[in-house]
């Protein structure tokens, strides 16, 4: 994962909360633009298409990499097929790299 962060030339998007080592790896890789996408209990700690769209619409020409865990760290929640299908529309719209 660190190698991907190191080699990627663009913004890194991390869900929040996320595993404790993800952000420090971005810092070590000298990624100046690491953004957190807030999740909540109401969304089962999942990124929503709306929250992702909001973050991606800022500077849409800058490449973006999203770290998407399922099951999610640290909550263990799993995205449904429907949720992933809805998110994939945003992935395609903004040409997101998804890890």
Buried (B, 14 or more C-beta within 10 A) or exposed (E): EEEBBEEBEBBBBBBBBBBEEBBEBBEEBEBEEBBBBEBEEEBBBBBBBEBBBEBBEEEEEEEBBBBBBEEBBEBEBEBEEEBBEBBEEBBEBBEBBEE
